[in-house]
Amino acid sequence: MDAVTPADSGIPNPPFVVTLVIDLPIAKPDALDTIAFVSDGSVENAGSAWPRVVLGGDAWAEVQIPKFADPPPLAVDVCSGRSLDAAHAAADRLAAALERVGWVVRPPRPGEA
């Protein structure tokens, strides 16, 4: 898992982010639905440019897909407005839940996140 702190991003008050990588050819709406299913949540802002799944507390997941005809991987950014530790904890819970339904989750390789 790769981690980004607010100071790294240059955006005022951005979230803390931990990225999970999944080598799976899947559409963004289907990935969001699966994340919502395993986290017992729902997709917020479905059909918009910024859909996400609330994971509990102040954590949420966003899906970043390859552009155009690029092959996987799929990146799942697990975000928290509270702390990097909170983002890591939510990412660990989500990774375990996704693995229970057969997804293989790995940390990003250099240059992927």
Helices and strands as residue ranges (DSSP letters): E 2-4, H 6-9, E 16-22, H 28-38, E 43-44, E 52-56, E 59-64, E 74-80, H 84-100, E 105-106
